[in-house]
Amino acid sequence: MSQPDWISPAEAAKELLWRRRARKQFYAGYVERVFRTVSPGSDWTPNWHIDLMCEYLDAQARGELPRLIINIPPRETKSITVCVAYSSWLLGRDPSCQIMAGSYGDTLAMKHSVDTRLVMTSTWYRALFPKTKLSRDQNEKHKFVTTARGHRVAVTVGGSVIGDGGDFLILDDPIKREDALSDKVRKSTNDWIDQTFMTRLNNPETGAVVLIMQRFHDDDPTGHLLAKESGWEHLKIPRISTESKIYSFGQVKKYYPKGSTMNPQRVSLLKAEQMRRDMGSYGFASQQQQDPVDLENALFKPENWRFYRALPADLDVADQFIQSWDMAFKDTDQSAYVVGQVWARFGARRYLLDQVRRRMAFVETVKAVREMTARWPGARPILIEDKANGPAVVDTLRKHIAGILPLSPGSDSKIARAEAWSMYQEAGNIYLPMTDEHPWVKDFIDEHTRCPSCTYWDQVDAAGQANLYLRKDSGNMDFSSEMIGSVRITSAERSPYEVL
């Protein structure tokens, strides 16, 4: 049956209102039209998360959010919304706009480019934005240009971008799951983003960047960029809400109750739990919950930590009382941290009494060790791993402080050493100060919870070194003969916290 060549007055009025709004604002109604154009055989499922993404992107187009990261579960219209709908709308609004869009693979990047061009050559788009016309001079899959010399160019992560740039940079799924678990590939991806992609803004002062992806690792591109603390706006929506939260931005205000799913029309709670079983807890936490922490299979489960406000009055003598240091001598924003900890053992119980954690150069590190020793004068030996920059500190400090003990970690990996001491935490024998008095404890717990996918291991390494030393069997730790016996903790050295 042929379609009628006329529409009712009501439909005509509705179309007119749609055009007026779509020309002024990037919103879900425009995304729906794009979706039906590039996926005519699929069902459109409207949902609040699409409205919310559009509000953020519209704010970026107005110049309010120059750096934006969006993390949502897969198969929820994120690529069509950002890579296709948003880029086509930007060119419709301003045909001289220049856009660079990247993805992890050439096939994916080309698909988004072809889909965008399909939208821009459609009848409804040309009626909506009559001033935006594609040039015949350059109309290719990877790059097409408007008659106003605007363009959309598709690039592949890791590839060359010489000669191209944009007013808007769009990065969609810059790394695959299997590559995100490789330290080498993950680093090369992050380096490419920093040193190549982010340099292609036509005007760094006014240009905008949006990254949209699902999470895979603590140091994936999302984690890497957020760690730089360079003004990124972050929209993160988990598949299953772990806490009751209100998402409010622009015209959207959505209450997302704990235990509900983001888009129940597509993925019910029952289906989401099935996905958790199929994917495994780590895969589900990363890709669906947007939090690459495997709480179920974590080496250090949050519920196994014990806390104290003050040491019990009857524990007058510590079986062992030590310092443990993990060294790194670069005070740049991206370097590892120097961590120094003070531990005491009373029988099976191990108490973390103090910690310093900062990015420090050599001189600052030596000063920090001396300050910690002055604060806890009875804490001996002072454990320092005998590798990397450790020997330099050992040689310097031995001239001024007694009890410096260099340790060799042996041949075990970081994970093996973390596993070796996690048994004490699992048994409930590790006691930490209350976080309301010592805010650094939150970072200590978070790093351990994220292990082994954590970006930095400094707190895990220092704690592992201490607790492997505190056990009777030294295992692979190659200790020297400078063993210190029981050390009495004086009232001045006692932590002001009691056991809970």
Summary of the structure (lengths in Angstrom):
residues: 500
radius of gyration: 28.1
end to end distance: 76.6
largest distance: 94.5
contacts: 1594
relative contact order: 0.10
helix: 37%
strand: 22%
